[in-house]
Amino acid sequence: MGIFGQYRQAGKRLRDLLRRQESKRGFLVAFEGPDGSGKTTQRKLFKNWLQSEGHEVVTTKWNSSPLIKPLIKARKAAHSLSPEEFCLLHAADFRHRLENDILPALWQGKMVVADRYLFTGLARDAARGLELSWLLNVYVPLFWPDMVFYFSVSPETAGKRIAATRTPKFYEAGQDVTNIEDPFQSYEQFISRVIQEYEALAQIFQFVTVDAEQSIYDQHRLIRQLFQEGRRRPWAEWNLDAVLDWLGRKLQTPEVQVGF
């Protein structure tokens, strides 16, 4: 068999494995929204509820890769990140967590709850003036969650919630692009841009929008209901390239040998 025949055969084996694993894999739910939207509170309540229902749950948080986070932290402290560098480093952090935490957990049948997903990067980076088409290419091959809850809140409410607890940090306040010295004033302007981008993404990618100005209890009850009514996004239709890319490189590790 020639080299091209071997590649075709390997590709067929990977696709067959992917089809067999579809019914066994876990479910990925992403919680998205601007700072001050209350999504982290809802993510914690949702995780606790899933565990009470007997699910094994893994949580992944934005900018938490042990490999990339220290570099981002150092560059942020020095205020030395351009919008492009800001984007690329956070995309590297995301990719590291996707391949080492998220996909292995899903493959093992676990529920994965993401406190922010790649849409955080898209919204913030677009608010910094970068083109969405360029940003999407940074995250190729794309891996879509089964469900995205977007917590919609006004810039005024987000600003008040943040101001009540802390002073926004330099990049959180968008001071790198607003050039406004006062962090609260900068945050107010920047978060308006971020929310605009989020609202556009919610339409494009069909997020499940939650009114984040409702009571915590009402939001949680709605999230549980919508989750129970939700459906998987079949990997073969939505995530074929991303999963096959991961499988092709990770096939020899124990967590991906199930059923092969």
C-alpha positions as CSV (number, residue, x, y, z in Angstrom):
1,M,0.0,0.0,0.0
2,G,1.4,3.4,-1.0
3,I,1.8,6.3,1.4
4,F,-1.5,8.0,0.2
5,G,-3.4,4.7,0.7
6,Q,-2.1,4.5,4.3
7,Y,-3.2,8.1,5.0
8,R,-6.7,7.3,3.6
9,Q,-6.9,4.1,5.7
10,A,-5.8,5.9,8.9
11,G,-8.4,8.7,8.2
12,K,-11.2,6.1,7.8
13,R,-10.2,4.4,11.1
14,L,-10.3,7.8,12.9
15,R,-13.7,8.6,11.5
16,D,-15.1,5.2,12.4
17,L,-13.7,5.7,16.0
18,L,-15.3,9.2,16.1
19,R,-18.8,7.8,15.1
20,R,-18.6,5.0,17.7
21,Q,-17.6,7.5,20.4
22,E,-20.4,10.0,19.7
23,S,-23.0,8.4,21.9
24,K,-20.4,7.9,24.8
25,R,-18.8,11.3,24.8
26,G,-19.5,14.1,27.3
27,F,-21.3,17.3,26.9
28,L,-19.6,20.7,26.7
29,V,-21.4,23.8,28.1
30,A,-19.9,27.3,27.9
31,F,-20.8,30.2,30.1
32,E,-20.2,33.5,28.3
33,G,-20.7,37.2,29.1
34,P,-18.9,40.4,30.1
35,D,-17.4,40.9,33.5
36,G,-20.1,41.7,36.0
37,S,-22.7,39.6,34.2
38,G,-22.9,37.0,37.0
39,K,-22.0,34.1,34.7
40,T,-19.4,32.7,37.2
41,T,-22.1,32.5,39.9
42,Q,-24.4,30.6,37.5
43,R,-21.6,28.4,36.4
44,K,-20.9,27.3,40.0
45,L,-24.6,26.7,40.6
46,F,-24.9,24.7,37.4
47,K,-21.9,22.6,38.2
48,N,-23.3,21.7,41.7
49,W,-26.6,20.8,40.1
50,L,-25.0,18.5,37.5
51,Q,-23.0,16.8,40.3
52,S,-26.2,16.3,42.3
53,E,-27.7,14.6,39.2
54,G,-24.8,12.1,39.2
55,H,-22.6,13.6,36.5
56,E,-18.8,13.8,36.7
57,V,-18.0,17.4,36.0
58,V,-14.8,19.1,34.9
59,T,-14.5,22.9,34.9
60,T,-12.2,24.9,32.7
61,K,-11.6,28.6,33.1
62,W,-10.3,31.3,30.7
63,N,-6.6,32.0,30.9
64,S,-5.8,29.1,33.2
65,S,-3.3,27.0,31.3
66,P,-0.3,26.3,33.6
67,L,1.9,26.5,30.5
68,I,0.7,29.8,29.1
69,K,-0.8,31.7,32.0
70,P,2.5,32.8,33.6
71,L,3.7,34.4,30.4
72,I,0.4,36.3,29.9
73,K,0.5,37.4,33.6
74,A,4.1,38.8,33.1
75,R,3.3,40.6,29.9
76,K,0.1,42.1,31.4
77,A,2.0,43.3,34.4
78,A,4.5,45.1,32.1
79,H,1.6,46.5,30.0
80,S,3.5,45.3,27.0
81,L,0.8,43.5,25.0
82,S,-0.4,44.7,21.6
83,P,-4.0,43.7,20.6
84,E,-2.5,41.0,18.3
85,E,-0.2,39.6,21.0
86,F,-3.1,39.7,23.5
87,C,-5.1,37.6,21.1
88,L,-2.5,35.1,20.2
89,L,-1.4,34.4,23.8
90,H,-4.9,33.8,24.9
91,A,-5.6,31.6,21.9
92,A,-2.5,29.5,22.8
93,D,-3.8,29.2,26.4
94,F,-7.2,28.1,25.0
95,R,-5.6,25.5,22.6
96,H,-3.5,24.0,25.4
97,R,-6.5,23.6,27.7
98,L,-8.7,22.3,24.8
99,E,-6.2,19.5,23.9
100,N,-5.1,18.6,27.4
101,D,-8.2,19.1,29.5
102,I,-11.4,19.6,27.6
103,L,-11.2,17.0,24.8
104,P,-9.8,14.2,27.0
105,A,-12.6,14.8,29.6
106,L,-15.3,14.8,26.9
107,W,-13.8,11.6,25.3
108,Q,-14.1,9.9,28.7
109,G,-17.8,10.9,28.9
110,K,-17.5,13.7,31.5
111,M,-19.5,16.9,31.5
112,V,-17.3,19.9,30.9
113,V,-18.4,23.4,32.0
114,A,-16.4,26.2,30.6
115,D,-16.2,29.5,32.5
116,R,-15.6,31.5,29.3
117,Y,-14.8,29.9,26.0
118,L,-13.2,31.2,22.8
119,F,-16.0,33.7,22.4
120,T,-14.5,35.7,25.2
121,G,-11.4,36.1,23.0
122,L,-13.5,37.0,20.0
123,A,-15.5,39.6,21.8
124,R,-12.6,41.3,23.6
125,D,-10.2,41.2,20.6
126,A,-12.9,42.5,18.2
127,A,-13.5,45.3,20.8
128,R,-9.8,46.1,20.4
129,G,-10.3,46.6,16.7
130,L,-9.2,43.2,15.3
131,E,-11.2,41.7,12.4
132,L,-13.5,38.8,13.2
133,S,-12.4,36.8,10.2
134,W,-8.7,37.1,11.3
135,L,-9.7,36.1,14.8
136,L,-11.6,33.0,13.8
137,N,-8.6,31.8,11.8
138,V,-6.4,32.1,14.9
139,Y,-8.6,29.4,16.6
140,V,-8.7,27.0,13.6
141,P,-9.5,24.1,13.8
142,L,-12.6,25.4,15.6
143,F,-14.2,23.3,18.3
144,W,-17.8,24.3,19.1
145,P,-19.5,23.7,22.5
146,D,-22.8,21.8,22.6
147,M,-24.4,24.8,24.2
148,V,-23.4,28.3,25.0
149,F,-25.2,30.4,27.7
150,Y,-24.7,34.1,27.1
151,F,-25.5,36.3,30.0
152,S,-26.8,39.6,28.6
153,V,-26.4,42.7,30.8
154,S,-26.2,46.4,30.2
155,P,-22.9,48.3,30.3
156,E,-24.3,50.3,33.2
157,T,-25.2,47.3,35.3
158,A,-21.8,45.6,34.5
159,G,-20.0,48.7,35.5
160,K,-21.9,49.1,38.8
161,R,-21.3,45.5,39.7
162,I,-17.6,45.7,39.1
163,A,-17.2,49.1,40.8
164,A,-18.9,47.6,43.9
165,T,-16.2,45.0,44.3
166,R,-12.9,46.2,42.8
167,T,-11.0,48.5,40.6
168,P,-10.8,47.1,37.0
169,K,-7.3,46.1,36.0
170,F,-5.5,47.7,33.1
171,Y,-6.4,45.2,30.3
172,E,-9.8,44.4,31.9
173,A,-10.6,48.1,31.7
174,G,-9.3,48.3,28.1
175,Q,-6.9,51.1,28.9
176,D,-4.5,49.7,26.4
177,V,-6.9,50.9,23.6
178,T,-9.0,53.6,25.2
179,N,-6.0,55.6,26.5
180,I,-8.2,56.8,29.4
181,E,-6.3,57.2,32.6
182,D,-9.2,56.5,35.0
183,P,-9.9,52.8,35.0
184,F,-13.6,53.1,35.8
185,Q,-14.2,55.5,32.9
186,S,-12.1,53.4,30.6
187,Y,-14.0,50.2,31.7
188,E,-17.3,51.9,30.9
189,Q,-16.3,52.7,27.4
190,F,-14.5,49.4,26.7
191,I,-17.2,47.2,28.2
192,S,-19.8,48.9,25.9
193,R,-17.6,47.8,22.9
194,V,-17.3,44.2,24.3
195,I,-21.0,43.9,24.8
196,Q,-21.7,45.1,21.3
197,E,-19.4,42.3,20.0
198,Y,-21.0,39.7,22.3
199,E,-24.5,40.6,21.0
200,A,-23.3,40.2,17.4
201,L,-21.7,36.8,18.3
202,A,-24.9,35.7,20.0
203,Q,-26.8,36.2,16.8
204,I,-24.2,34.6,14.5
205,F,-23.5,31.5,16.6
206,Q,-27.0,31.1,18.2
207,F,-26.1,31.4,21.8
208,V,-28.8,30.8,24.4
209,T,-29.3,34.2,25.9
210,V,-30.1,34.6,29.6
211,D,-31.2,37.9,31.0
212,A,-28.5,38.5,33.6
213,E,-30.4,41.2,35.3
214,Q,-33.0,38.8,36.6
215,S,-32.7,37.2,40.0
216,I,-30.0,34.5,40.5
217,Y,-32.7,31.9,41.2
218,D,-34.7,32.7,38.1
219,Q,-31.6,32.5,35.9
220,H,-30.5,29.2,37.4
221,R,-34.0,27.7,37.0
222,L,-34.1,28.8,33.3
223,I,-30.6,27.4,32.7
224,R,-31.5,24.0,34.1
225,Q,-34.6,23.9,31.9
226,L,-32.9,24.9,28.7
227,F,-30.1,22.5,29.3
228,Q,-32.5,19.6,29.7
229,E,-34.2,20.6,26.5
230,G,-30.9,21.0,24.6
231,R,-29.3,18.6,22.1
232,R,-25.7,17.6,21.3
233,R,-23.9,19.2,18.3
234,P,-22.7,16.1,16.5
235,W,-19.0,16.1,16.3
236,A,-19.0,14.7,12.7
237,E,-21.0,17.8,11.6
238,W,-19.5,20.5,13.8
239,N,-16.1,19.4,15.1
240,L,-14.7,16.9,12.7
241,D,-11.5,18.7,11.8
242,A,-10.7,19.6,15.4
243,V,-11.3,16.1,16.9
244,L,-9.5,14.3,14.1
245,D,-6.6,16.6,14.4
246,W,-6.5,15.9,18.2
247,L,-7.0,12.1,17.7
248,G,-4.3,11.9,15.1
249,R,-1.7,13.2,17.6
250,K,-3.1,11.7,20.8
251,L,-4.1,8.3,19.6
252,Q,-1.3,6.5,21.5
253,T,-2.4,7.9,24.9
254,P,-4.7,5.9,27.2
255,E,-7.5,8.3,27.3
256,V,-8.2,8.1,23.5
257,Q,-7.8,4.4,23.0
258,V,-11.4,3.7,24.0
259,G,-13.0,1.5,21.4
260,F,-10.1,1.7,18.9
